[in-house]
């Protein structure tokens, strides 16, 4: 596969391992206060960040109008009483 006329570089597994082992302190834009927070979460390398999954998150993919949400809440209240 080519990109802008030049072949893409496929990194070796050793290169990938080295990049994943990069300390968070060496990552561009990560200041010392952010490093402290990451360390509290036991995140020390780029690989740790890449494979860190939050224990909870909000699913924002289900977009509905406010009026639709109100109607759904009313249906739940009626079904709970019966």
N, C-alpha and C positions, 0 to 999 in steps of 0.2 A: 504494500500500500504506500502511495506517495502523497506527500503534503507539500504544496507550493514548490513542486519540482524537485524536492529532495526526499530520499527515502527516510522513513521514520526509524529512529534508533530503538531497538528492542533491548532493554537492559537485561543483563545476565542476572541469575538468581542471587549471586553475591552482591551485585549492585543494589538490588531490591532490599536485601537483608541489611545492607549498610545504611540505606536511606531510612528504613523503618527503625533502625537503632539510633537515629539522630536524636540527641537530647532536646527536649522542648525549649530549653534555654537558647538553642541555636536556631530556632525557627524564626523566620522574619515576622516582625510585628508582635512577638510574644515578649512582653516586658516582665520585669521581675515580680510585680504584683500578680500578674496572671500566672506566672510559674508557681508561685506559692499556692494559689488556689488549685492548680492542676496537681501539684504534689499532694495536697490534702485528699484529693480523689484517687491517689495512687497512680497518677498518670505521669510518666517520666520520659517517654520517647514518642516519636511521631507514630510509631506502630501502636502504642497504647492509645493514642488519640483516635487513630483510624478505626480501631476495633472496640472502642468504648461505646456502649449502647446505654442510653438512659433507662432507669428502671421504670419510668412512666413518661408519657407524653400525651399531648392533646392531638387527636385526629381532626385536622382542619379540612379534610377532603370532602366532607359532607356539608355542602353549602346549601342553606335554605333561607327563604324569606322569613322575617320575624313573624308574620301572620301565620305561616305554616307551622312554626314552632308552637305558637299559642294553641292552635287547633289540636295539635298532637298532645299537648299537656292536658287539655280538656278531655280528650278521649281516654287518657290514662286514668284520670280521676274517676270517670264514670265506670270504667271497667274494674277498677279496684273496689268499688262499692258493691258490685254485684257478685 
